[in-house]
Amino acid sequence: MFDEVKPEIDPRNSLNALSSKEWLSESVSVWNQRGLGAGHAEAAIEKLHPAPYSYTDVARVVRMFSKPGQTVLDPFVGVGSTLKAAALEGRNGIGFELYPDFAKLAKLRLKQEVPADVLEASTQQVMQGDSRKLAKKLEKDSVDLIVTSPPYWSILNKKSDHKQKQTREAHGLVTNYGDDDRDLGNIEDYEEFIEVLGKTLADASVALKHKGYMVLIVGDFRHKSRYYMFHADIARAMEGHGFTLQAMNVLYQRHKRVFPYGYPYAYVPNVHHQNIVIMRKL
Ligand SMILES: C[S@@+](CC[C@H](N)C(=O)[O-])C[C@H]1O[C@@H](n2cnc3c(N)ncnc32)[C@H](O)[C@@H]1O
């Protein structure tokens, strides 16, 4: 079907550098996750973080919602997947990270995993500290796209029976971000967590241009038999901060293993997707 569409870039396209064919293919609401696999040479630093996302998935977001030479902000950059994607796609990147160790790893990752000439062609900045304070240092309208996977509500601390956590523990890898009170992942109450996260993203979005996109990659989860629609709750919160919900795509993680949660007593899903929440600044 896409072959019928002209391949050139439409001169009216002010959003990205995709041809019409590429644009239409990205408009399909289910994306397949393309991870590296734990054994890949470039996964060594990524593995040191408990909740990274794949830079190849972020690169798709970057290509769809910005043009080469523009600036991408990740207010929760972890070990720098967004900045690696930005560098490889010829965009400038700014990342905030609370923990000095992750911030250091993000810088190291850029050096080790992006060819030097490619890295030099753009500006990648890792700023260590609390996102809420760092956002104030950015100039208004200086950012073209915000993309992030925000901290998860206390869930990394709570999921003592979670298979992924058990596997990481068995390999001596960290299972939460850390103990800092400013870490949004350590907020105990879910409603408060959503409120603070919404406000933090709103603070970061002061730097985002009018009509710019904010893309959040988030997973829903179960905790103590309640199913939390994290994606819907944070999207609703952002509507109260001057954003409109443009789309909710599904990132299908088809490589994940299936566990017999609940079987044979109750239906408990293997959640094998993340949500790509696509919002636009009004
Ligand atoms: C889901 S992780 C992001 C991982 C990242 N996408 C990657 O691939 O490495 C969320 C990050 O937010 C950081 N974080 C939590 N609270 C923060 C705050 N107040 N300011 C800045 N970063 C914070 C955590 O340390 C964690 O690294």
Ligand as a Chemical Component Dictionary entry (heavy atoms), coordinates in Angstrom:
data_LIG
# 
_chem_comp.id                   LIG 
_chem_comp.type                 NON-POLYMER 
_chem_comp.pdbx_formal_charge   0 
_chem_comp.three_letter_code    LIG 
# 
loop_
_chem_comp_atom.comp_id 
_chem_comp_atom.atom_id 
_chem_comp_atom.alt_atom_id 
_chem_comp_atom.type_symbol 
_chem_comp_atom.charge 
_chem_comp_atom.model_Cartn_x 
_chem_comp_atom.model_Cartn_y 
_chem_comp_atom.model_Cartn_z 
_chem_comp_atom.pdbx_ordinal 
LIG C1  C1  C 0  12.607 5.170  33.523 1  
LIG S1  S1  S 1  14.146 5.881  33.924 2  
LIG C2  C2  C 0  14.719 6.540  32.377 3  
LIG C3  C3  C 0  15.636 5.601  31.661 4  
LIG C4  C4  C 0  16.138 6.134  30.321 5  
LIG N1  N1  N 0  15.059 6.211  29.363 6  
LIG C5  C5  C 0  17.246 5.231  29.759 7  
LIG O1  O1  O 0  17.023 4.556  28.737 8  
LIG O2  O2  O -1 18.308 5.170  30.373 9  
LIG C6  C6  C 0  13.752 7.332  34.830 10 
LIG C7  C7  C 0  14.963 8.103  35.341 11 
LIG O3  O3  O 0  14.497 9.278  36.036 12 
LIG C8  C8  C 0  15.441 9.578  37.057 13 
LIG N2  N2  N 0  14.811 10.510 38.012 14 
LIG C9  C9  C 0  13.931 10.250 38.998 15 
LIG N3  N3  N 0  13.572 11.390 39.636 16 
LIG C10 C10 C 0  14.247 12.409 39.031 17 
LIG C11 C11 C 0  14.292 13.821 39.219 18 
LIG N4  N4  N 0  13.575 14.422 40.183 19 
LIG N5  N5  N 0  15.088 14.559 38.399 20 
LIG C12 C12 C 0  15.838 13.962 37.431 21 
LIG N6  N6  N 0  15.831 12.621 37.198 22 
LIG C13 C13 C 0  15.051 11.852 37.985 23 
LIG C14 C14 C 0  15.788 8.195  37.627 24 
LIG O4  O4  O 0  17.029 8.214  38.303 25 
LIG C15 C15 C 0  15.824 7.339  36.352 26 
LIG O5  O5  O 0  17.139 7.216  35.852 27 
# 
loop_
_chem_comp_bond.comp_id 
_chem_comp_bond.atom_id_1 
_chem_comp_bond.atom_id_2 
_chem_comp_bond.value_order 
_chem_comp_bond.pdbx_ordinal 
LIG C1  S1  SING 1  
LIG S1  C2  SING 2  
LIG S1  C6  SING 3  
LIG C2  C3  SING 4  
LIG C3  C4  SING 5  
LIG C4  N1  SING 6  
LIG C4  C5  SING 7  
LIG C5  O1  DOUB 8  
LIG C5  O2  SING 9  
LIG C6  C7  SING 10 
LIG C7  O3  SING 11 
LIG C7  C15 SING 12 
LIG O3  C8  SING 13 
LIG C8  N2  SING 14 
LIG C8  C14 SING 15 
LIG N2  C9  SING 16 
LIG N2  C13 SING 17 
LIG C9  N3  DOUB 18 
LIG N3  C10 SING 19 
LIG C10 C11 SING 20 
LIG C10 C13 DOUB 21 
LIG C11 N4  SING 22 
LIG C11 N5  DOUB 23 
LIG N5  C12 SING 24 
LIG C12 N6  DOUB 25 
LIG N6  C13 SING 26 
LIG C14 O4  SING 27 
LIG C14 C15 SING 28 
LIG C15 O5  SING 29 
# 
